[in-house]
Amino acid sequence: MGSQDVSRLTDPDQLRRFMKAVLNDLRALERMIAAGCIESNVRRIGAEQEMFLIDDQGLAAPVGLDVLKRLNDDHFTTELGLFNIECNLEPLDLRGICLRTLHRNLDDYLARAEQAANDCGAQVLLSGILPTLRKSDLDQVNMTPLPRYYALNDAMRNLRGGDFELRLHGLDELNLTHDSLMLEACNTSCQVHIQVSAEEFAHYYNVAQVVAAPVLAVAVNSPLLLGRRLWQETRIALFQQAVDTRQHGRELQERMARVNFGTQWVEESVLEIYREDIARYRVILGAELDEDPFAMLDRNQVPRLRALNMHNSTIYRWNRPCYGIYDGKPHLRIENRVLPAGPTTADEVANAAFWIGLVHGLAQRVCDVRECMEFDAARANFLAAARSGLDAHFHWVDGKKIPAQELICRKLLPIAGDGLRAADLDESDINHYLGIIERRAVSGRTGAAWLTESLTSMNGNRSAPERMHALVRATIARQQEGAPVHAWPPAHVGEAGGWRENFQRVEQIMTTDVFTVHEDEVIDLVANVMDWRRVRHVPVEDSQHRLIGLVSYRALLRYLARDLPRGDDSSVPVRDIMVHDPVTVSPNTSLLDAIRVMRSQRLSCLPVVSADRLVGVVTERDFMDVATQVFEEHLAHGAPPPPVI
C-alpha cells in the first residue's frame, strides 16, 4: 500500500462513495478480462524484501526514515515500524539466469541498505522475527509517522473495538494485549510474485495454495517471539492475530480474519477472490480518486484500479491476487506472502526457486487440483507446516499422508526442477538453488531449527536477553559470510559480546519467572514459596495483577520472631507484613541507576514494572552474577577489573 494520501473512512457518504468506486473498478477488471486486455504469454517474477534495522546491541533501531533519506532510492520504502524498511525489486522475465540475477540484485540492494544503515548507527538483519524484540519496541512511538499507518491503525482498532490480543502456544506460551497494530511490525518477509494470464489464473492460484505448505515447511525461520519458543513459523499466527478485527463473541458471525488462507478453491477467475473479499470485509481506508476506469478503457488507456487495489491491500491472503501495470500493460500476479525473510539471500532465492518451480511443475502435471485434494486439507497442511516445519505430515494430492521431509525430497524437488526447466532456466542455477533446498530438507537444518538448537545449547549460560543477543549477532555474522543456513554452526553465548553490550539495562539481567502472592494470602504460603524456590523476596499483586507490595525474608523473620499468643493459627494475611508501594524501576532503567537506587534506599530487591504490571525483579544476587562475569571477562583478557561502584 504505497499511497501516502490515504485516510480512514468514517463518514457514511465517504464510505458509500469509495465502495462504489471499488465496485466500479471490479466491473472494469471484469470487462478487461472478457476483452482479453490482461497481458498473457509473458511470465515474470518479482520480489519484495523486508528487513530489520538493529543497533550495536542487537536491538530494534527505529531509524527507518533516516536510512531511507540516505538511500534516496524509490526501490526502498517504509514499513509500519520505524525499525523496518522494504525493498521492491525490479521484475524479471522467468527464463535463463533470472534466479542468479534475482540473487545478485538482492545482494546489491541489501549492500546499499547496509551502508545507509551504518551511516545511521545501525545494521540490516534478515529474520522473520527479530529475536531481541521487546514489547516496548512495539509502542506507537515507533510507528512510522505517515498518515496511512495512523489511518490503518485507527481503522483496525475501531473495527476491533479495543486492544489487540495475542494468544500463542508452542513449547512456551505467550498471552498479551496491545493497544495498536504494531504487533504486525514483528514480522518481515521475502514476498515473491509470479505473473500469470487471466485464463490460467484459477489453476495456478489453486496450485499455489496446494504447495504453500511444503514450501513453508522447508523455509521456516521464525520460532521465537518476545523470548518465547512458539511455532516454527510464528509469523503465520502472529500476523493473523495482529490485524484481527473480529470482536469478542463475533467470531462465528465473521468467520475469517483479514489475514487468511482462503475459504475455497477458485473455480474460474480471479474475480471470485475480489468478490468474496468485497462481500466479506468492510472498506476501512480511502483516498481521493482521479480516474474513471470505464472512460479510460473507452480511450484505450489502462486504468490503475486504485480503489480496488487499496481495498485489496487491507486484506492479507497468504497467496494474494494482485493487479498491476508494467510497461504500459495490465497484468495479474500471485503474491506469495508465506516466506519469511532470511536467513540469507541464498536461502531466500532457493525458497523462491522451489515455489516457482513447484507452481509451474505441478500445474503441468495435475489438470485440476480440486479433483484430487479437499481445500480443507490444503489449509490444514499449511497450518501444520507453520507449527511444525519439517516435522509436519501432509495430506497430498495422491490421497496419502506423508512426512514433509519425505514429500519434499522424494516427490517435490523433481517436480520443481521440471517446472523450472520447462521455463528454460539455466540448468546450473536450477541445480544450485534446489540443491540448497535439498540439503536443508535432508539435514533438517532450517532457519527455525538453527535458532532453536542454538538457543537450547546456550540454556543455563547467562541471561535470556544475552542469549537472544548472541543469536542476533551470530545471525549477522553468518549472513555476511553468505553460506546457506544448513551449513551454519550453532550460535554460542560468547557471540553476544562483552559486558558493555549485555549489562546496560535492568531488562538484560532481571528475573522474569517470578512467583507472586495476593495480599489476602496467608503468610505461611510466602514462607513456603521462599523455601521451595530459594528466593528472598515475593511480590504481592492485587486482583488486576498490579504490583501493590513486596514481602522480604527479613520482614517474615521479624514477624516470626515476635511473641505470638498461645494457640495462634498464623492466619495473618500478607498485607499485614508486606511493604506497601515498594520502590520500582522500569525495564529500560540503566543498571547504574538501579544500583544507585538500591544503595541509597538500602534495598536488596527492586520489582520491575511496565504499564503498571510486574514484569520481573532484580536483586542483589543478579548483580553478583553480573559482577562475577564482568570480573572474569576482564581477568581473562589480562585487564584490571573495572572500578567498583
N, C-alpha and C positions, 0 to 999 in steps of 0.2 A: 504494500500500500504506500506507494511513493509520493502521492499527492500531499502537499502541505496545506492546501486551503480547504480542509475538511472541517465539519462541525457536527456536534451532537444534535440530532433532530428531536426537539421536544414539542414544537408547535404542531398541532394536528394538521394544519394546512400544509406545512412543510413536509410532514411525513407522507401525506397523500400525493403531493406533487412529485416527491422523489420516488415513491413506489410506482407511480405512473411512468416515470422515466425508466425505471428498472424493467417494467413490463414492456415498454416500448422498445428498449434495447433487445430484450429477448425475442420479440417478434421480428426485429430487424435481423438478428442472428438466424432465426428460422428461415427468413427469406434468403439470406446469403447462402445457407446450406442447400436449400432447394434449388437455387440458381447455379450451384457449382462454383461459388466465388471463393470458397476456402481453398487455400493452396494445397496441392496434392503432388504426389510423385517426388516429394522432397523430404529427406529425413535429416533433421538437425538435432543436436543435443546441446544442452546448456547447463550451467551450474551457478548456484549462489552459495557463497562461503561465509558463514557466520563465525565470529571469533570472540574470545575473551581478551580483555586488556587487564593485565595484572601488574602490581608494583613489585619492588625488590624483596618484599616479604611474602610474595606469592598470593597476595590478597587482591580482590577485585579493585581495579583502579578506575574511578569514574571520570576518565579524561577523553571520552569518545569524541566530543565536539572539537577539542584541541587537536586530536590526531587527524580528524577529517579536514580541519583547516590547513594543517601542514601538508596533507596529501593533495588537496585541491584537485581531485580527480572524480569525475562523475561515475566511475565504476564503483566507488565506495559510497556507502550511505549509512544513516543512523539505524539503530535498533531501539527497542523500548528502554533498555537500560543504558546508562551512560558508560558502563563498563563493557559494552558490546558494540561492535560495528559489523557491517556486512559488505561483501564484495560481490558484484554481479559481473560474471564473466561473459565475454562475447560468445554468441552461439557458433557452433562448428558443424560442418557437414559430417554426417556419420559415414566416414569412409577413410581409407588409407591410415595415416598415422594420427588420427584425431585424438586417440587416447593419450598418446605421448604428448601431443600438443596441449591437451587439457591439463596434463600434469605440469608441463613447463609453464603454462600460463598461471596456474595456481601458485607455483613456487615464486614466480616473478611478482605477482601481486602481493603475496604474503611477505616477501622480502621488502617491498616498498612500505607495507603496513608496519613491519617490524622497525624499520628505520624511523618512520614518523612517530611510532610509539616510544622508541628510545629517546627521541628528542624531547618527549613529554615525560620522561622518567618512568616509562612503562615498558612492558613486553607483550607480545602476542602469544596466546596459548590456544591450541585446538583441543577442545574437550567438550563432550556432550553436556556435562555439568561440571563446573569448577569445584573440585573437592574442598577448597578452603572457603567457599561461600558461607557467609554468616547471615542470620536473619536481619541484622542491622543493615546489611548491604542492600536489602530489598525495601528500604524506606523510600517514600516518594521523592525525597530529596535527590535520589539517584535516578529518577525517571528523566529521560531526555526531554528537555523543556521545549517541546514543539506542540502546536495546537492539536495535531492529530492524535498524539498519545494521551493528552489530557482528555480529549473528547472521547476516545475509545475507553479509557479508564472510567470516566463518569457514566458512560452509557452501559458498560458491562456491570458496574456496581449497582446502577439503578435497576437493571433487569434482575439482578441477583437479590436485591432488597436488603443488602447488608454485606458483612465481611465475606471474603472467600475462605473456603475451608479445604484443608489438605489432609487426607487420611490414606496413608500408605503402609503396607505391611510386607516385609520381606524377612531377612534374617533379623533385622531390627524393626522397630515400629516408629512412625512419625505421625503425630497428630498436632496440627496447628491451625490457627486462623490468621488471616492477614487482611489488612484494610485496603489493599489496592491490587491492581493487575500485575504488580511487579514480580509475582511468583513466576510469571511467564519468562522473565528475564533470566531465570536459572538455566534455560535451555539454549544450546546452539546446535546448529545442524549444517550439513552439507547437502543442499537440495539439488536434485538432478532432474532435468527436463528432457522429454522426448517429444518431438513434433510428429503428429500423425494427421492423416487426412480425415475429413468428416465421415467418409464412408467406412473407414476401418476403426474409428474411434471406439465404438462399443466393444468390439472384440479385443482390441489392445488394452482397453481400460480394465476389462474383466480379467485378462491375463495378468495385468499389473497387480490387481487385487490378490490373485492366487499366489504370486511369487513374493509378495511383500513379506510373508512370514519367514521363509528360509533366508532371504536376503538380510532381513533384520537379525536373524539368529546368529549369523556369522559376522555381523557388523557391530554388535552391542558394545557400548563404550561409556555407559552412564550408570554405574551401580551405586553411586554414593550421592547423598543429598543431606546437607547440614549435619555431616558427621555420621549419618545412619546408612547402614548397608541394606538396600531395598531391592528393587528389581534389577535384572541385568541391564535393561534399558529403561531406567526410571523416567526418562523424558516422556515416554508414552503416557503413563498415568499422570505424571505431574502436569503436562500440558493440558490434558483433558480437564483436570480439576482446576487448574489455574484460571481458565476462562469459562468455567461452567456457570452459566447464567440461570440455571434452574433453581427455583426457590425451594425451601424445605417443604416437604409434603406435596410437591408438584411434579415429582419425577415420573409418576405414572401418566400424567397428562402430557408432558413434553418429554418424550422418551429418549431423545437423542441430545447429547451435549453438542455445543458448537464445534468441538473437536471430536471427530468420529471416523470410523472406518466405513460407514455407509450402512444401508439397510437392505439392499438387494442388488442383484446383478443389473447391469444396464442392458436393456432389450435391443434398442435400435440406434439411439442417438444421444449425443452429449446433452441435448435439450432436456432429457429426462432428469439429469442431475440438477441443472439450473432450476427446473420447475419444482422439483422436490424441495430444494433449499429455499426458494422464494416462498413456497407454501408453509414450510416448517419454521423458518427463522425470521424474526422481525428485523426490519431495517433499523439500524442504530446509528449510522453515520451518513452524512450527505455532503454535497458540495454544489457550488454554482455550476450549472451545466450550460455549455455554449454550443451544442450541436443538436441537430435534428437528424437522426440516423437515416430515416427514410428519404429526406431531402438530399442527403449526401449520396445515398445509393442511386437516386434518380439522376444525379450529376456524375455518376461513375466514380465517386470518391469512396474511400474506405473509412467508415465510422470507427471511433475508438471504443464505443460502447462503455463509456466511463461509469455510468450508473450501475450497470450490471457487474462490471469488474470490481467496483467499490464494494457492492454487497457481497460478492464472492470472496473478497479479501477478508471479510469478517467471519467466514465460515471455514474451518480448518480441517478439511478432509485430509487423511493421511496420503491418499492419492487424489490430488485436486485437479479438476479441469481448468485450463487457462485459455483465454482468447487473447491474441495479441497481433501486432503488426510488425513485420520485419521486411525491410527493403520495399516498403510500399504495398505489401501483400498481406491479407489477413490469414491467420493460421490458428490451429488448435494444438495445445500441448497437454501432456500428462505430467504433472509436477509431483515427483516423489519427495514427500516431506518426512519420510521414515528414517533416513540415515543420519546418524549423529556426526558432529564434527570430530575430526581426528581418527585415530591417534596421530597419523602422519598424512601428508598429501598422497604418498604412495598407497596407503590403506584406503584413502577416500576414492582415488581413481580406480583402484581394484574393486571397491564396492560398486562404483558406478558401472564399471565394465560388466560385473556379474549381473547387475539388474538389467542393464540394456540388453545384454546377450540373452538373458532368460526371457525377457518380454518378447524379443524377436524370435528366439528359438522355439519357445512354447507356442507362440501364436501360429507358427508354421506347422507344428506337429499336431496340435489339437484344434479341430474345426470349431468347437463351441464348448468352452469350459463349463457352461451352465448344465450340460448334459452329463458331466462326469464328477461334479462336486457341488454339494449344497453350499449356498452362500454362508450359512452359519458356521460351516466347517472352516471356510477361509478366514472368517473373523475370529473363530476360536484359535486357529493356528497362529494368527497374528498376536493375540494376547499371550499365548503360550511362549512365543518367541521373545516377547518383551519381558516376561517374567523370568524365563529360564535360559534364554540364549541357546547355546548348542546342546544343552541338556533337555530341550523340549522334544516332544514327539508330535508328529503331524499326521493328520488325515490327508492323503494325497489323491491325485486325480485318478489313480488306478484302483481306488477303493480300499487301499491298505493303510494301516497306521505304521509309521516308520520313524526311527530316531533321526533327529535333524542332521547329525554328522553323516550318517549313512546316506540319507537322501541327497545331501549336497555333494558328497564325494562320488557316489556311485551313479547318480542319475542326472543331477542338475548341472554339474560342471561340463559334461559333454554337450548338453543342450545349449548352455550359454556359449560354448565355443562354436557350435554350429551356427547359432544366431549371429555372432559377430563375423564369422566367415561369410555368411550369406550377404552381409552388408559390405563385404570386400574390405575388411580391416586388415591391417598389417599383421602377418602371422606372428612375428616376434613380439609385437605388442600384446596380442591375444594370449600367447604363452606366458609372457611376463606377468601380466596383471591377474589373469585367472590362476597362475601359479601361486601368487600371494594368497588368494582365497583358499586354494587347496592346502597350502602349508598351514594356514591359520586354522582351517577346519580340522585337519588331521591332528595337529598339536593341541587343539582346544584353547590356544592362547589368543583369545580375543582381547580387545582393549579392556573390557569389563573384567575378564579373568586376570589380566595383568594387574589391574588396580586392586582387586580383592585379595589376590595371592600376595602381593607386596604388602598390603595392609596387615594381613594375617601374620606374615613373617616378622613384622615390627611390633606385634602385640606384646605388651609388657615392657616395652622400651620407650620411655619418655611419655609425654602427654599426647592426648588425641590431636590437638592443634598442630603439634610438632610433626606427628606422623603424616597429617594431611599436607603440611608444608613440604615434607620430604617427597610425597607423591607428585606435587606440582613441580618442584624443582627437577625431579628426575624426569618427568614428562617433557619439560622444556629442553633438557639436555639431550634426550633421545630423539625428540622431534628435529632438533638441529642436526643431529647425525644422519637422520633420514632413513634408517633401516625400518622396515615394517614391524608392527608390534609383536608378531610371532617370534621375532629374533631378539626382543628386548630382555636383558637380565632384570631380575626383580629390583625394585627400589629399596634402598636401605636408609635407616634413620639418619645416618651421617650426612645424607644429601640435603637435609633440611638446613644445613649451615650451622653457624655458631650461636652462642647465647644472645648476641646482639640482634639476630633476626627472630629469635623464638621467645625471648623474655622481655617483651616491651609492654604488654598489656595484661591486665588481670585475666581476660578470657583465655590467654595462652597457657595458663597454669592452673586455673580454677578446677575444682572437682564438680562435675555435673551430675554424677549419680548420687543424689542427696536424699537421705531419709528424713522425713518431716513428721511432725505430730500436730494434732489440733489442740487448741487451748483448753478444751474440755476433757482431754485425755488424762488418765491418772498418771502421776509421776513415776510409778513403778514401770510403766511402759518405756519412759525415757531412759531410765536406768538400764533396762534390758537392751534397748536399742544401742546404747553406748557400749555395753558389754559385748553384744553379738557382733556389732560392726566395727568395734575398736575405734570409735570416734569420741571426741571430747566436746562436741557441740551438736545440738539438734535444733534446727529452725522450727518455728511454730507458724502455721498458716491458719487463716480463717476458712469459712465455708466456700469463699470465692477464690481460694488458693492465693490470697495475698499475704505477704510476709507481715506478721504482726509482733513477732517476738523471737527470742533466742534463749535456749537453756544451755548453760555451760556445766561442765562436770564440777567446777568449783561451787556453783550455786546449788547443785544437787548434794555435794558433800556437806555444805553448810546446813542444808535442811536436815540431812540425815544425822548430823552431829548434835542437833537440838534435842533437849529433853522432851520426848513426846509423852503425852498422857498414856497411862497404862490402858491397854486394850485398844489403842488407836489402830484403825484398819488401813491407815496410809492411803486413803482415797482422796488425797489432796489433788486438786486439778493443776494442770501445768501452768495455768495463768498465774497461780499464786507464787511461783518461783522464777518465772521467766523474766528476762529483761525486755521491757516493753519498748517498742520503736527503736530497735537496735540500729547502730551506725551501719550504713551500707555503702557499697560502691557500684558502679556500672561496669559492664564487661569491657568497655573501652578505657577505663581508668588505667593510667600508667602504673607499672609495678612500683616505681619510685614513689608516686603519690600514695599508693596503697600502703607501702611500708611506713611512710611518714604518718599516715592516719593511725595505723596500728601502734606506732611508738608513742605518738602524742596522747592517744586515748587509752594507752595501756591495754590493748586488745590482743587476743590471741586468735580471733576469728572474725572475718568480715563476710557477711552474706552479700552475694552479687545479685543485683536486681535490675530487670529491664521491663519497662512498661508496667510497673507495679507488681511484677511477678518474679518469684525467686527462680534464677537460672543456674545458680551454683554457689559454692562457698570457697573462700581462700583462707588458709590457716597458716600458722607458724610452720607446720610440718611441710606445707607446699613450698614455702620459702627456703626451708632447709634443703629440700630436694634440689631446688634451683641453685642454691649456693654450692652444693656438692658438685653439680655438673659444671658450673662456671669454674670452680677451682680446678677440677680435673682437666678441663679443656686448656686452661692457662698453663698448668704444670706440664701437661703432655707436650706443649709446644715450647717449653723452656722459658715461658714468660712469667714474670712475677704475678701473683694473684691480684685481682682488682681490689681497689680500696673498699674497706667495709663501710657501709653507710651508717 
